Amino acid sequence: MKRTLATLLIAISAPSLVAAQELSGGVTLGYGSHDLDDLDLGLSTTSLDGRLDLGFENGITLGVEAGYIDIGIDDISTDADGRFIGLDLGYRFSNGASVGAYFEQLTLGVDGLPIDLTLETVGLNAGYSMAGLDIEGFIGETTTSPDIGLILDADVRNIGLTAKYSGLANLDLGAAFVRATIDSSGDDVDIDLVGLAAAYDVNAEFSVFGGVSRTSLDEADLDITTFGLGVGYDLARWTRTSTVVSLELARTDLSAFGDSTDLDTIRLGLTFPLGGQGSEAPLNSVADSIFNARRGAVNAALTGAF
């Protein structure tokens, strides 16, 4: 499956690479070790994530993203996995404004279960760029397969606002706000995610990156807080190509009804930057889940935690 997703990423974008005037993105191969507080339960994850953002002279922009994660539970033979595909098509005006449309699909599966859960999100986005600042807002709707909405009588609407700033030397800053509103039988329930991220190039070889996000469910005492801090080292001196090895320490705190538990994570990554800009942080990091937040609050929260 990981090979399939990597091939898909290349196949979709390859016809456009030659014509593209701007290219940025990256590919990260990752491994994570996770310990759940208060439970004698360990998790391990392997992941592959890729992203390409292309810009053309005629103003058209194309974004392609694909990801795969395999989750293994210690002493249990059953594994879970997640697969993600995202497509963005837009137009950038000469004054810095942009408009576009997007499609995202997240599929979750568990060994032994005959049905996978798929969330598909479609929507519109608009943005503006000036002097190192990029701002984007979006609105969309999520559907599920199987159609659990028929059982819950629920519709899911998504809105969000993201910002990046790269006007300071060697420093990138990012912020994200994403809201998923679940409309069930006339009652609205909001799931909000707020996040901040930063990445700093210490020199040509070393970089540091970090991020924090908080996901809250209104009308319930439920909060999920994830923060991570990592360091990257560029192996270009030995490989002659930019290849970044990274280490990140992260913690996710789940607080519900007065009780809390922590998920501690150690992540390793090997990132191959694409284009002149590459990516702000490794694609398997908490920071990247904020710099490039997915357009659904639950999806974005899961991306940061795992």
C-alpha atoms as one frame of an Amber mdcrd trajectory, in Angstrom:
protein
   0.000   0.000   0.000   2.828   2.432   0.763   4.290   1.804  -2.681   0.852
   2.328  -4.212   0.439   5.719  -2.554   3.913   6.876  -3.567   3.248   5.792
  -7.137  -0.088   7.608  -7.095   1.566  10.828  -5.918   4.076  10.689  -8.756
   1.585   9.576 -11.387  -0.856  12.406 -10.687   1.754  15.141 -10.656   4.330
  13.866 -13.174   2.641  15.306 -16.312   2.745  18.760 -14.698   6.314  18.737
 -13.372   7.937  19.818 -16.628   5.566  22.768 -17.107   5.588  23.923 -13.484
   7.278  27.255 -12.709   7.255  26.707  -8.933   7.684  23.469  -7.011   7.686
  22.744  -3.293   6.930  19.835  -0.996   8.582  16.712   0.280   8.394  13.012
   1.101   8.870  11.645   4.632   9.368   8.045   5.695   8.561   7.823   9.394
   8.560   5.530  12.407   6.920   6.210  15.765   6.917   4.550  19.169   3.945
   5.440  21.397   3.291   4.722  25.093  -0.152   5.214  26.600  -0.061   6.429
  30.202  -1.880   4.360  32.864  -2.143   1.366  30.504   0.403  -1.342  29.806
  -0.087  -0.752  26.112   2.469   0.203  23.489   1.891   1.253  19.897   4.238
   1.491  16.959   3.616   3.239  13.663   5.258   3.301  10.270   4.260   5.975
   7.806   4.922   7.394   4.376   3.768  10.916   3.498   4.241  12.950   0.337
   3.202  16.400  -0.819   3.710  18.415  -4.022   2.619  21.998  -4.650   2.975
  23.205  -8.228   2.574  26.706  -9.643   2.317  27.560 -13.343   3.003  30.703
 -15.332  -0.669  31.022 -16.312  -1.684  31.302 -12.628  -3.022  27.770 -12.171
  -1.882  25.925  -9.027  -2.019  22.201  -8.275  -1.502  20.461  -4.954  -1.227
  16.705  -4.476  -0.875  14.865  -1.168  -0.846  11.193  -0.231  -0.157   9.406
   3.044  -0.207   5.986   4.664   0.180   4.917   8.298   0.237   1.440   9.807
  -0.510   1.150  13.538   0.617  -1.941  15.424  -0.383  -2.792  19.001   2.105
  -4.666  21.193   1.224  -8.332  21.835  -1.841  -8.085  19.566  -1.775  -9.470
  16.040  -4.463  -7.079  14.762  -3.200  -3.897  13.074  -4.962  -0.726  11.987
  -4.074   1.507   9.080  -5.000   4.861   7.606  -4.759   6.142   4.026  -5.066
   9.727   2.878  -5.332  11.393  -0.537  -5.720  15.128  -1.132  -6.061  17.193
  -4.307  -6.123  20.997  -4.663  -6.776  22.924  -7.862  -6.695  26.711  -7.854
  -5.946  29.963  -9.611  -3.596  32.660  -8.333  -4.190  36.251  -9.420  -1.363
  38.697 -10.060  -2.335  40.762  -6.997  -1.679  37.835  -4.630  -5.263  36.644
  -4.221  -6.171  33.029  -4.986  -9.258  30.837  -5.245  -9.649  27.087  -5.592
 -11.358  23.829  -4.759 -10.169  20.773  -2.864 -10.906  17.098  -2.295  -9.656
  14.996   0.638 -10.246  11.336   1.405  -9.287   9.583   4.646  -9.802   5.826
   4.976  -9.405   3.942   8.271  -9.260   0.158   8.436  -8.743  -2.578  11.047
  -7.544  -6.092  10.280 -10.394  -8.579  10.542 -13.173  -6.058   9.972 -14.892
  -6.359   6.576 -15.662  -2.632   6.212 -13.327   0.374   6.164 -14.523   3.797
   7.266 -13.961   6.497   4.629 -14.376  10.231   5.120 -14.565  12.351   1.968
 -14.338  16.132   2.170 -14.943  18.589  -0.677 -14.912  22.354  -0.486 -13.765
  25.748  -1.691 -10.861  27.874  -0.519  -9.597  31.403  -0.996  -6.359  33.053
   0.047  -4.021  36.004  -0.175  -0.207  36.272  -0.220   1.932  39.322   0.502
   5.415  39.991   1.868   6.022  36.481   3.216   2.494  36.111   4.640   0.092
  33.494   3.250  -3.493  33.394   4.521  -6.156  30.914   3.449  -9.756  30.314
   4.426 -11.887  27.347   3.439 -15.375  25.916   3.714 -16.485  22.371   2.927
 -18.571  19.343   3.769 -17.668  15.822   4.869 -19.527  12.627   3.988 -18.840
   9.103   5.236 -18.853   5.652   3.714 -20.557   3.535   4.999 -23.119   6.299
   5.340 -23.207   6.554   9.133 -25.059   9.816   8.606 -28.175   7.748   7.925
 -27.829   6.268  11.397 -26.854   9.440  13.203 -28.914  11.732  10.963 -25.856
  13.984  10.906 -24.227  16.407   8.471 -20.633  17.608   8.916 -19.619  21.099
   7.799 -16.033  22.347   7.886 -14.612  25.856   8.039 -11.101  26.998   8.769
  -8.422  29.656   8.559  -4.684  29.044   8.206  -1.699  31.385   8.062   2.027
  31.079   7.363   4.713  33.721   7.753   8.235  33.411   6.330   9.328  37.045
   6.436  11.950  36.474   9.140  15.403  35.083   8.397  15.502  31.258   8.649
  12.187  31.214  10.569   8.751  29.972   9.495   5.644  30.502  11.611   2.248
  28.875  11.181  -1.212  28.974  12.729  -4.446  27.097  12.064  -8.055  27.165
  13.180 -10.356  24.375  11.959 -13.976  23.781  12.984 -16.142  20.765  12.182
 -19.822  21.311  12.916 -21.923  18.166  13.302 -25.612  18.859  12.698 -27.580
  15.984  14.225 -31.384  16.235  14.316 -31.228  20.012  14.506 -28.595  20.165
  17.269 -25.147  21.508  16.345 -21.979  20.178  17.972 -18.669  21.913  17.217
 -15.239  20.291  17.201 -12.555  23.014  17.163  -8.835  22.706  16.539  -6.403
  25.568  17.191  -2.693  25.179  16.504   0.615  27.076  16.369   3.891  25.940
  14.795   7.417  27.190  14.155  10.477  25.936  12.279  13.957  27.493  12.446
  17.093  26.741  10.431  19.971  27.037  12.884  22.490  26.697  10.056  22.827
  24.848   6.752  22.671  21.476   8.534  20.637  21.758  11.742  17.016  22.817
  12.151  14.513  22.782  14.989  10.738  22.648  14.765   7.801  22.517  17.133
   4.055  22.751  17.307   1.094  22.630  19.664  -2.578  22.029  18.928  -5.721
  21.778  21.014  -8.908  20.059  19.905 -12.071  20.678  21.911 -15.588  19.295
  21.758 -18.159  21.822  22.889 -21.008  20.759  25.157 -18.659  18.109  26.584
 -15.658  18.261  28.879 -13.344  16.803  26.243  -9.993  18.259  25.129  -7.098
  16.759  23.188  -3.819  18.684  23.438  -0.787  17.666  21.377   2.638  19.272
  21.441   5.891  18.216  19.830   9.481  19.434  19.597  12.030  18.084  17.155
  15.408  18.547  15.542  16.493  17.827  11.978  19.897  17.256  10.396  20.578
  17.622   6.675  22.789  14.822   5.339  23.723  16.738   2.167  27.404  16.794
   3.157  27.539  13.002   2.778  24.691  12.224   0.369  25.220  15.259  -1.921
  21.453  15.627  -2.011  19.263  17.262   0.608  18.060  14.447   2.888  16.932
  15.364   6.400  16.913  12.905   9.300  14.732  14.034  12.203  13.852  13.156
  15.781  10.735  14.451  17.521   9.389  14.066  21.053   5.628  14.566  21.340
   2.874  14.206  23.912  -0.895  14.044  23.471  -3.019  14.710  26.553  -6.601
  13.442  26.471  -8.800  15.096  29.103 -12.394  13.946  29.540 -14.834  14.464
  32.411 -12.123  15.427  34.876  -9.751  12.541  34.066  -6.741  12.659  31.771
  -4.257  10.306  30.153  -1.134  10.934  28.104   0.193   9.408  24.898   3.987
   9.870  24.708   5.600   9.565  21.292   9.089   9.347  19.826   9.165   9.903
  16.060  11.959   9.305  13.593  11.781  10.677  10.077  13.725  10.669   6.829
  12.622  13.535   4.597  13.462  14.226   0.972  12.608  17.889   0.231  11.211
  18.669  -3.212  11.756  21.928  -5.057  13.460  25.084  -3.906  11.281  25.593
  -0.825  10.899  22.003   0.367   8.678  21.740   3.460   8.736  23.726   6.694
   9.096  20.579   8.853   9.109  16.779   8.415   5.733  15.604   7.154   5.274
  13.241  10.136   5.707  16.007  12.735   3.247  17.917  14.900   4.532  21.127
  13.320   3.623  19.992   9.807   0.112  19.048  10.928  -0.342  22.773  11.684
   1.669  24.301   8.837  -0.368  22.171   6.421  -3.512  21.435   8.408  -5.999
  19.049   6.872  -9.447  20.520   6.383 -11.322  18.641   9.075 -10.831  19.074
  12.828 -10.814  15.349  13.671  -8.530  14.503  10.745  -6.109  17.288  11.684
  -6.053  16.171  15.332  -5.299  12.544  14.393  -2.518  13.691  12.067  -0.794
  15.535  14.907  -1.199  12.746  17.461   0.064   9.960  15.178
